[in-house]
Amino acid sequence: MSGGPVAVFAYDEAVAGRYPTIRAGVIHATDLANGPGPPGLLDEYRAEQRAASERLNETPVADLPSIAAWRRAFARFGAKPTQHRNAAEALLRRLAKRGDIPTINTLVDIGNLVSIRYAMPVAVFDRANIAGSITVRFATGAEPFTDLGSTDHVYPDPGEVIFVDNTNTVCARRWCWRQSAQSATSATTDDALFVVEGHHGTAGRDVESALADLTSLLASYQPRNHSSSYELSSTTPRAETDEGAGDTSR
């Protein structure tokens, strides 16, 4: 039985209207076999960390155009950019301070490698515990969120940019600041969504490159995967697929 297009990820009209510079890349990957990062991936990850550290010696994190643009975006919905850092800035600051970023698992390591390469946040969501699609919208304040490592519900601030599923459960708070416990990947993840985003002047080009790198890494370290990829903007805000389709879409 086949139906019409099914959204896997979308920006709400109000968010797209307020943030017309948003550019995003989305990969929906299935038939995954997540687990500890294999040696080849860990070698690539460590090499990218060394390269990123060298770049940070030349340009401080806060001065990177992609990070500066995210700080402005956070400030527009009331977040304090120096208190609530976007995921890419948090990774780069950890790298600058501690000298390395620890391995988590294959899928997260792939996302983090690409994140520090382009200084853009890359989220990896396990779709098993997400009801339907993810929508990026402004919070009412009534949507439940469970932080990583917690079982308690907290609630976003009204007007905060959040990622929610079809039950209005929060998958990520303050746009790309913190992911929820239930949407995080695990050893059993076999169906995942990768989301890379930016607001800076070259975000469109960087998203395209990041998507290519993510696709290449998945092909190398998840060779049985089937994936579809999408490039989004404020004028093309939805990633839709025909159920059962496995072709790559751009």
Backbone as CSV, one residue per row, in Angstrom:
resi,resn,N_x,N_y,N_z,CA_x,CA_y,CA_z,C_x,C_y,C_z
1,MET,0.861,-1.198,0.000,0.000,0.000,0.000,0.886,1.232,0.000
2,SER,0.699,2.143,-0.917,1.532,3.337,-1.000,0.687,4.570,-0.788
3,GLY,1.302,5.573,-0.169,0.606,6.816,0.073,1.339,7.954,-0.589
4,GLY,0.985,9.174,-0.202,1.651,10.337,-0.737,2.951,10.602,-0.008
5,PRO,3.576,11.736,-0.297,4.828,12.081,0.360,4.673,12.152,1.877
6,VAL,5.688,11.664,2.579,5.713,11.674,4.038,6.850,12.579,4.488
7,ALA,6.552,13.540,5.341,7.587,14.440,5.843,8.415,13.719,6.896
8,VAL,9.727,13.857,6.818,10.598,13.347,7.872,11.169,14.488,8.709
9,PHE,11.187,15.702,8.131,11.736,16.865,8.829,11.194,18.115,8.157
10,ALA,10.864,19.138,8.952,10.319,20.370,8.366,10.511,21.545,9.307
11,TYR,10.642,22.727,8.711,10.623,23.981,9.464,9.217,24.557,9.418
12,ASP,8.703,24.921,10.586,7.421,25.600,10.659,7.506,26.937,9.921
13,GLU,6.392,27.358,9.361,6.362,28.596,8.574,6.851,29.799,9.372
14,ALA,6.501,29.865,10.655,6.908,31.011,11.472,8.418,31.040,11.679
15,VAL,9.032,29.873,11.879,10.487,29.808,12.040,11.172,30.165,10.728
16,ALA,10.692,29.607,9.625,11.281,29.915,8.324,11.163,31.404,8.007
17,GLY,10.054,32.015,8.424,9.865,33.438,8.168,10.785,34.317,8.985
18,ARG,11.023,33.941,10.225,11.883,34.758,11.081,13.362,34.527,10.793
19,TYR,13.695,33.361,10.270,15.098,33.021,9.996,15.268,32.688,8.512
20,PRO,15.161,33.686,7.644,15.208,33.412,6.202,16.560,32.917,5.711
21,THR,17.614,33.074,6.529,18.941,32.632,6.093,19.217,31.170,6.413
22,ILE,18.277,30.473,7.060,18.548,29.089,7.450,18.797,28.212,6.224
23,ARG,19.825,27.403,6.323,20.115,26.378,5.326,20.348,25.082,6.088
24,ALA,19.816,24.000,5.582,19.931,22.729,6.296,20.101,21.582,5.327
25,GLY,20.766,20.565,5.813,20.870,19.309,5.101,20.340,18.199,5.985
26,VAL,19.564,17.310,5.409,18.963,16.206,6.156,19.267,14.902,5.432
27,ILE,19.703,13.912,6.194,19.870,12.560,5.663,19.016,11.617,6.485
28,HIS,18.161,10.881,5.822,17.400,9.810,6.469,18.060,8.501,6.065
29,ALA,18.672,7.825,7.046,19.413,6.592,6.776,18.773,5.416,7.503
30,THR,18.601,4.327,6.784,18.024,3.109,7.358,18.992,1.943,7.164
31,ASP,18.638,0.801,7.738,19.473,-0.405,7.676,20.859,-0.151,8.266
32,LEU,20.874,0.552,9.377,22.115,0.869,10.073,22.440,-0.218,11.091
33,ALA,23.722,-0.320,11.442,24.177,-1.234,12.494,25.122,-0.439,13.381
34,ASN,24.557,0.281,14.333,25.355,1.175,15.162,26.155,0.376,16.190
35,GLY,27.210,0.979,16.677,28.058,0.344,17.679,29.297,1.185,17.880
36,PRO,30.313,0.667,18.565,31.549,1.425,18.759,32.167,1.813,17.422
37,GLY,32.791,2.989,17.401,33.429,3.440,16.173,34.535,2.494,15.740
38,PRO,34.558,2.067,14.476,35.615,1.179,13.992,36.945,1.918,13.878
39,PRO,38.066,1.187,13.841,39.387,1.836,13.828,39.565,2.864,12.718
40,GLY,39.093,2.563,11.518,39.267,3.511,10.419,38.560,4.821,10.672
41,LEU,37.344,4.759,11.196,36.603,5.974,11.519,37.291,6.746,12.633
42,LEU,37.762,6.041,13.656,38.429,6.726,14.764,39.702,7.416,14.289
43,ASP,40.413,6.809,13.347,41.600,7.464,12.782,41.206,8.751,12.060
44,GLU,40.141,8.690,11.264,39.676,9.892,10.564,39.209,10.959,11.552
45,TYR,38.533,10.526,12.591,38.014,11.450,13.606,39.158,12.161,14.313
46,ARG,40.182,11.408,14.710,41.328,12.027,15.386,42.060,12.985,14.456
47,ALA,42.184,12.613,13.184,42.843,13.502,12.223,42.056,14.795,12.056
48,GLU,40.728,14.705,12.017,39.905,15.910,11.891,40.004,16.765,13.144
49,GLN,40.107,16.147,14.299,40.271,16.917,15.531,41.591,17.685,15.518
50,ARG,42.648,17.059,15.020,43.927,17.769,14.920,43.817,18.940,13.950
51,ALA,43.165,18.724,12.817,43.006,19.803,11.838,42.154,20.928,12.400
52,ALA,41.080,20.591,13.105,40.221,21.617,13.703,40.976,22.399,14.769
53,SER,41.812,21.722,15.543,42.605,22.410,16.566,43.539,23.425,15.929
54,GLU,44.126,23.064,14.803,45.004,24.002,14.098,44.219,25.206,13.594
55,ARG,43.015,24.977,13.101,42.192,26.104,12.639,41.825,27.025,13.798
56,LEU,41.570,26.438,14.964,41.206,27.247,16.132,42.387,28.057,16.642
57,ASN,43.602,27.614,16.359,44.774,28.409,16.732,44.843,29.694,15.918
58,GLU,44.245,29.669,14.735,44.246,30.840,13.859,43.016,31.715,14.069
59,THR,41.871,31.092,14.334,40.618,31.835,14.498,39.890,31.332,15.732
60,PRO,39.680,32.182,16.743,38.933,31.753,17.930,37.528,31.289,17.561
61,VAL,36.986,30.401,18.385,35.674,29.817,18.106,34.620,30.891,17.852
62,ALA,34.564,31.889,18.722,33.509,32.905,18.629,33.606,33.735,17.356
63,ASP,34.789,33.754,16.718,34.979,34.552,15.509,34.689,33.782,14.226
64,LEU,34.441,32.492,14.331,34.095,31.724,13.136,32.743,32.202,12.610
65,PRO,32.611,32.487,11.320,31.349,33.032,10.798,30.132,32.169,11.113
66,SER,30.276,30.860,11.032,29.138,29.977,11.301,28.704,30.059,12.759
67,ILE,29.671,30.139,13.663,29.354,30.216,15.097,28.754,31.574,15.433
68,ALA,29.325,32.640,14.881,28.789,33.982,15.126,27.341,34.085,14.649
69,ALA,27.035,33.456,13.513,25.661,33.488,12.997,24.713,32.729,13.919
70,TRP,25.160,31.602,14.462,24.317,30.866,15.407,24.083,31.668,16.681
71,ARG,25.083,32.376,17.132,24.901,33.211,18.329,23.824,34.266,18.093
72,ARG,23.835,34.860,16.919,22.805,35.853,16.605,21.429,35.198,16.545
73,ALA,21.363,34.007,15.965,20.078,33.299,15.875,19.546,32.956,17.261
74,PHE,20.410,32.492,18.150,19.998,32.171,19.515,19.473,33.413,20.224
75,ALA,20.190,34.514,20.080,19.786,35.744,20.764,18.403,36.203,20.305
76,ARG,18.051,35.930,19.061,16.762,36.387,18.529,15.582,35.699,19.198
77,PHE,15.753,34.471,19.705,14.631,33.848,20.414,14.838,33.850,21.930
78,GLY,15.775,34.683,22.396,15.899,34.922,23.825,16.900,34.066,24.561
79,ALA,17.618,33.185,23.858,18.652,32.383,24.508,19.910,33.225,24.691
80,LYS,20.674,32.903,25.721,21.945,33.580,25.957,23.050,32.763,25.288
81,PRO,23.621,33.270,24.194,24.564,32.467,23.413,25.801,32.022,24.178
82,THR,26.211,32.774,25.207,27.381,32.361,25.974,27.025,31.387,27.085
83,GLN,25.741,31.240,27.359,25.285,30.280,28.365,24.751,29.011,27.705
84,HIS,24.022,29.184,26.622,23.476,28.060,25.866,24.163,28.054,24.503
85,ARG,25.147,27.211,24.355,25.947,27.204,23.132,25.396,26.186,22.136
86,ASN,25.420,26.555,20.867,25.008,25.579,19.866,25.963,24.388,19.901
87,ALA,25.500,23.255,19.389,26.247,22.009,19.543,27.636,22.066,18.919
88,ALA,27.783,22.744,17.789,29.094,22.837,17.155,30.053,23.653,18.008
89,GLU,29.572,24.762,18.549,30.429,25.577,19.409,30.839,24.803,20.653
90,ALA,29.911,24.043,21.229,30.239,23.253,22.417,31.337,22.236,22.110
91,LEU,31.243,21.564,20.967,32.274,20.600,20.586,33.624,21.273,20.387
92,LEU,33.629,22.387,19.668,34.885,23.071,19.378,35.512,23.644,20.640
93,ARG,34.700,24.126,21.556,35.244,24.643,22.812,35.826,23.512,23.661
94,ARG,35.180,22.377,23.662,35.744,21.228,24.372,37.084,20.841,23.757
95,LEU,37.128,20.816,22.428,38.363,20.457,21.742,39.481,21.433,22.083
96,ALA,39.166,22.732,22.068,40.178,23.742,22.371,40.667,23.640,23.812
97,LYS,39.775,23.285,24.716,40.118,23.242,26.142,40.806,21.945,26.545
98,ARG,40.296,20.812,26.032,40.770,19.507,26.506,41.650,18.770,25.502
99,GLY,41.640,19.231,24.249,42.516,18.620,23.265,41.943,17.440,22.516
100,ASP,40.777,16.954,22.933,40.164,15.855,22.203,38.676,15.790,22.503
101,ILE,37.959,15.104,21.636,36.530,14.833,21.817,36.386,13.318,21.866
102,PRO,35.812,12.769,22.918,35.749,11.307,23.035,34.805,10.677,22.019
103,THR,35.086,9.445,21.682,34.194,8.674,20.821,32.925,8.313,21.586
104,ILE,31.795,8.298,20.884,30.504,7.921,21.476,30.014,6.615,20.849
105,ASN,29.748,6.650,19.582,29.405,5.467,18.792,29.579,5.850,17.329
106,THR,29.422,4.893,16.448,29.712,5.148,15.037,28.913,6.317,14.478
107,LEU,27.610,6.340,14.701,26.771,7.377,14.099,27.073,8.753,14.668
108,VAL,27.220,8.851,15.979,27.533,10.145,16.594,28.928,10.602,16.190
109,ASP,29.885,9.677,16.126,31.235,10.059,15.714,31.238,10.608,14.289
110,ILE,30.461,9.999,13.403,30.352,10.515,12.034,29.789,11.936,12.057
111,GLY,28.723,12.138,12.814,28.134,13.472,12.902,29.080,14.485,13.500
112,ASN,29.773,14.117,14.571,30.682,15.056,15.228,31.895,15.374,14.363
113,LEU,32.372,14.397,13.616,33.492,14.645,12.708,33.126,15.733,11.704
114,VAL,31.971,15.596,11.098,31.536,16.586,10.108,31.218,17.917,10.784
115,SER,30.692,17.873,11.994,30.377,19.102,12.723,31.618,19.951,12.956
116,ILE,32.704,19.344,13.436,33.904,20.146,13.709,34.614,20.531,12.414
117,ARG,34.417,19.769,11.354,35.032,20.117,10.065,34.449,21.415,9.526
118,TYR,33.146,21.591,9.655,32.477,22.762,9.084,32.020,23.772,10.132
119,ALA,32.287,23.489,11.410,31.824,24.350,12.512,30.322,24.598,12.406
120,MET,29.592,23.532,12.139,28.136,23.567,12.026,27.558,22.429,12.859
121,PRO,26.462,22.658,13.564,25.873,21.580,14.359,25.320,20.463,13.482
122,VAL,25.605,19.242,13.886,25.057,18.058,13.224,24.372,17.215,14.291
123,ALA,23.072,17.099,14.209,22.315,16.272,15.151,22.052,14.911,14.521
124,VAL,22.053,13.877,15.362,21.743,12.524,14.907,20.611,11.998,15.785
125,PHE,19.464,11.769,15.179,18.270,11.345,15.908,17.936,9.887,15.598
126,ASP,17.658,9.111,16.645,17.154,7.749,16.479,15.651,7.834,16.250
127,ARG,15.199,7.432,15.078,13.786,7.583,14.738,12.885,6.558,15.431
128,ALA,13.469,5.561,16.080,12.644,4.532,16.724,11.751,5.109,17.811
129,ASN,12.240,6.133,18.492,11.481,6.720,19.594,10.920,8.097,19.259
130,ILE,10.830,8.394,17.973,10.254,9.654,17.507,8.960,9.334,16.770
131,ALA,7.884,9.962,17.174,6.581,9.714,16.551,6.454,10.542,15.278
132,GLY,6.530,9.882,14.142,6.358,10.580,12.875,7.549,11.442,12.518
133,SER,7.270,12.669,12.103,8.316,13.565,11.620,8.783,14.512,12.718
134,ILE,9.878,15.221,12.440,10.373,16.276,13.320,10.024,17.619,12.699
135,THR,9.456,18.506,13.495,9.153,19.869,13.067,9.909,20.844,13.951
136,VAL,10.533,21.828,13.328,11.219,22.894,14.059,10.238,24.051,14.180
137,ARG,9.888,24.401,15.417,8.899,25.463,15.612,9.159,26.182,16.925
138,PHE,8.399,27.242,17.139,8.486,27.971,18.403,7.668,27.247,19.466
139,ALA,8.208,27.173,20.673,7.550,26.460,21.767,6.406,27.270,22.356
140,THR,5.391,26.562,22.815,4.346,27.193,23.628,4.723,27.163,25.102
141,GLY,5.615,26.230,25.457,6.001,26.028,26.850,5.344,24.822,27.477
142,ALA,4.468,24.147,26.723,3.739,22.987,27.255,4.301,21.658,26.761
143,GLU,5.357,21.694,25.951,5.885,20.484,25.338,6.907,19.808,26.276
144,PRO,6.758,18.513,26.551,7.670,17.840,27.483,9.029,17.538,26.860
145,PHE,10.068,17.675,27.672,11.442,17.388,27.258,12.120,16.589,28.358
146,THR,12.805,15.520,27.974,13.584,14.717,28.913,15.046,14.820,28.529
147,ASP,15.849,15.371,29.426,17.261,15.600,29.142,18.026,14.282,29.135
148,LEU,19.156,14.268,28.445,20.033,13.108,28.470,20.443,12.799,29.905
149,GLY,20.363,11.542,30.287,20.727,11.140,31.634,19.661,11.366,32.674
150,SER,18.467,11.779,32.258,17.384,12.067,33.194,16.126,11.314,32.778
151,THR,15.205,11.170,33.725,13.885,10.611,33.416,12.782,11.619,33.702
152,ASP,13.160,12.805,34.169,12.186,13.829,34.525,11.855,14.710,33.324
153,HIS,10.605,15.137,33.246,10.183,16.079,32.218,10.450,17.510,32.678
154,VAL,10.988,18.308,31.767,11.032,19.755,31.947,10.374,20.351,30.707
155,TYR,10.212,21.666,30.703,9.465,22.294,29.613,10.239,23.488,29.067
156,PRO,10.187,23.695,27.755,10.912,24.813,27.157,10.279,26.146,27.514
157,ASP,11.051,27.196,27.318,10.514,28.542,27.494,9.598,28.872,26.314
158,PRO,8.488,29.537,26.544,7.650,29.962,25.418,8.461,30.811,24.437
159,GLY,8.331,30.516,23.163,9.064,31.247,22.140,10.409,30.661,21.789
160,GLU,10.861,29.704,22.567,12.119,29.013,22.282,11.961,28.174,21.015
161,VAL,13.005,28.061,20.212,12.964,27.194,19.040,13.230,25.758,19.486
162,ILE,12.321,24.865,19.136,12.432,23.466,19.538,12.203,22.544,18.348
163,PHE,12.682,21.315,18.479,12.367,20.242,17.546,11.330,19.368,18.240
164,VAL,10.196,19.127,17.611,9.164,18.281,18.206,8.726,17.206,17.215
165,ASP,8.231,16.082,17.772,7.665,15.056,16.909,6.158,15.246,16.803
166,ASN,5.464,14.274,16.244,4.028,14.437,16.002,3.183,14.408,17.267
167,THR,3.775,14.015,18.400,3.061,14.063,19.684,3.440,15.306,20.481
168,ASN,4.198,16.215,19.859,4.686,17.437,20.507,5.669,17.154,21.632
169,THR,6.304,15.987,21.589,7.411,15.690,22.496,8.672,16.331,21.938
170,VAL,9.431,17.000,22.791,10.607,17.742,22.343,11.774,16.793,22.091
171,CYS,12.344,16.881,20.899,13.535,16.112,20.539,14.808,16.921,20.746
172,ALA,14.709,18.246,20.695,15.865,19.118,20.925,15.374,20.475,21.402
173,ARG,16.108,21.038,22.364,15.774,22.360,22.905,16.740,23.421,22.387
174,ARG,16.240,24.668,22.434,17.034,25.835,22.013,17.747,25.542,20.689
175,TRP,16.940,25.077,19.762,17.340,24.772,18.396,18.348,23.629,18.367
176,CYS,19.614,23.916,18.559,20.646,22.872,18.484,21.537,22.909,19.716
177,TRP,20.900,23.179,20.869,21.650,23.238,22.128,21.692,21.885,22.823
178,ARG,20.535,21.249,23.005,20.482,20.013,23.779,19.470,19.053,23.175
179,GLN,19.904,17.801,22.960,19.033,16.770,22.408,18.369,15.994,23.539
180,SER,17.226,15.402,23.258,16.485,14.662,24.278,17.037,13.254,24.463
181,ALA,16.705,12.676,25.622,17.157,11.322,25.927,16.589,10.308,24.943
182,GLN,15.294,10.422,24.640,14.667,9.388,23.823,15.089,9.451,22.363
183,SER,15.577,10.605,21.908,15.968,10.719,20.500,17.439,10.398,20.262
184,ALA,18.196,10.164,21.333,19.624,9.884,21.197,19.852,8.487,20.620
185,THR,20.938,8.329,19.888,21.259,7.032,19.306,21.780,6.066,20.363
186,SER,21.663,4.781,20.044,22.146,3.726,20.938,22.647,2.567,20.085
187,ALA,23.033,1.483,20.750,23.539,0.316,20.030,22.481,-0.313,19.137
188,THR,21.214,-0.035,19.408,20.135,-0.646,18.621,19.630,0.248,17.488
189,THR,20.191,1.432,17.334,19.705,2.357,16.304,19.917,1.779,14.910
190,ASP,18.838,1.656,14.155,18.954,1.192,12.771,18.268,2.125,11.780
191,ASP,17.670,3.203,12.284,16.940,4.169,11.460,17.208,5.544,12.063
192,ALA,17.948,6.383,11.355,18.398,7.646,11.949,18.230,8.810,10.992
193,LEU,18.156,9.985,11.593,18.070,11.241,10.858,19.272,12.097,11.237
194,PHE,20.051,12.504,10.232,21.164,13.434,10.425,20.693,14.811,9.960
195,VAL,20.932,15.835,10.775,20.512,17.195,10.431,21.685,18.138,10.647
196,VAL,22.136,18.813,9.589,23.196,19.817,9.674,22.598,21.157,9.274
197,GLU,22.923,22.228,10.038,22.262,23.520,9.821,23.250,24.677,9.939
198,GLY,22.935,25.765,9.246,23.726,26.976,9.358,22.942,28.202,8.931
199,HIS,23.436,29.366,9.349,22.817,30.649,9.006,23.798,31.598,8.320
200,HIS,25.068,31.254,8.262,26.095,32.173,7.775,26.050,32.296,6.253
201,GLY,26.847,33.204,5.729,26.768,33.544,4.315,27.027,32.397,3.363
202,THR,27.918,31.478,3.741,28.231,30.342,2.869,27.553,29.059,3.348
203,ALA,26.494,29.197,4.142,25.849,28.015,4.720,25.334,27.052,3.656
204,GLY,24.768,27.573,2.578,24.249,26.695,1.538,25.329,25.812,0.947
205,ARG,26.452,26.415,0.614,27.571,25.651,0.053,28.140,24.674,1.082
206,ASP,28.256,25.135,2.329,28.809,24.279,3.377,27.881,23.107,3.693
207,VAL,26.583,23.346,3.670,25.627,22.254,3.883,25.781,21.203,2.783
208,GLU,25.908,21.650,1.555,26.073,20.708,0.446,27.323,19.851,0.641
209,SER,28.430,20.489,1.053,29.670,19.748,1.290,29.532,18.804,2.477
210,ALA,28.875,19.280,3.531,28.687,18.443,4.716,27.836,17.218,4.393
211,LEU,26.788,17.404,3.601,25.961,16.266,3.187,26.785,15.244,2.409
212,ALA,27.643,15.726,1.525,28.484,14.816,0.747,29.421,14.037,1.664
213,ASP,29.983,14.709,2.663,30.890,14.035,3.597,30.144,13.024,4.462
214,LEU,28.972,13.398,4.948,28.177,12.464,5.747,27.817,11.227,4.929
215,THR,27.409,11.445,3.686,27.044,10.331,2.813,28.234,9.414,2.573
216,SER,29.414,10.010,2.359,30.625,9.223,2.125,31.012,8.415,3.362
217,LEU,30.931,9.043,4.530,31.278,8.338,5.770,30.293,7.208,6.056
218,LEU,29.020,7.446,5.801,28.035,6.379,5.979,28.306,5.223,5.018
219,ALA,28.681,5.540,3.789,28.988,4.483,2.825,30.189,3.657,3.275
220,SER,31.160,4.319,3.900,32.371,3.623,4.343,32.146,2.788,5.591
221,TYR,31.388,3.338,6.548,31.299,2.706,7.866,29.918,2.147,8.199
222,GLN,28.970,2.334,7.301,27.655,1.697,7.376,27.295,1.241,5.960
223,PRO,28.061,0.302,5.411,27.935,-0.018,3.978,26.595,-0.607,3.570
224,ARG,25.810,-1.101,4.514,24.504,-1.667,4.171,23.380,-0.630,4.233
225,ASN,23.726,0.609,4.577,22.679,1.614,4.775,22.019,2.018,3.459
226,HIS,20.780,2.443,3.571,20.064,3.085,2.468,19.682,4.481,2.944
227,SER,19.947,5.484,2.134,19.709,6.846,2.607,19.104,7.731,1.538
228,SER,18.412,8.737,2.017,17.884,9.815,1.180,18.374,11.119,1.775
229,SER,18.790,12.062,0.951,19.284,13.340,1.462,18.515,14.495,0.855
230,TYR,18.458,15.590,1.612,17.643,16.747,1.249,18.383,18.021,1.628
231,GLU,18.284,19.030,0.789,18.798,20.359,1.112,17.609,21.287,1.306
232,LEU,17.546,21.918,2.474,16.398,22.745,2.836,16.800,24.198,3.026
233,SER,15.799,25.067,2.929,15.981,26.495,3.176,14.645,27.044,3.653
234,SER,14.597,28.352,3.871,13.338,28.958,4.312,12.263,28.875,3.233
235,THR,12.674,28.738,1.981,11.700,28.637,0.890,11.418,27.190,0.483
236,THR,12.255,26.268,0.894,12.018,24.826,0.695,12.199,24.156,2.052
237,PRO,11.208,24.309,2.944,11.408,23.961,4.349,11.080,22.525,4.736
238,ARG,10.729,21.662,3.774,10.278,20.317,4.140,11.094,19.240,3.430
239,ALA,11.468,18.212,4.193,12.086,17.013,3.629,11.013,15.943,3.588
240,GLU,10.602,15.574,2.393,9.516,14.613,2.222,9.996,13.433,1.399
241,THR,9.467,12.270,1.720,9.829,11.071,0.986,8.591,10.236,0.738
242,ASP,8.597,9.494,-0.351,7.559,8.496,-0.574,7.896,7.290,0.279
243,GLU,6.936,6.776,1.013,7.187,5.628,1.873,7.747,4.475,1.054
244,GLY,8.856,3.931,1.579,9.488,2.809,0.898,10.540,3.237,-0.101
245,ALA,10.624,4.544,-0.397,11.628,4.990,-1.354,12.985,5.020,-0.698
246,GLY,14.022,4.683,-1.447,15.360,4.686,-0.889,16.327,5.501,-1.706
247,ASP,15.857,6.190,-2.706,16.735,6.965,-3.561,17.181,8.232,-2.859
248,THR,18.354,8.712,-3.259,18.858,9.968,-2.725,18.168,11.114,-3.441
249,SER,17.660,12.087,-2.660,16.936,13.225,-3.223,17.674,14.500,-2.894
250,ARG,17.721,15.426,-3.832,18.376,16.709,-3.612,17.454,17.821,-4.081
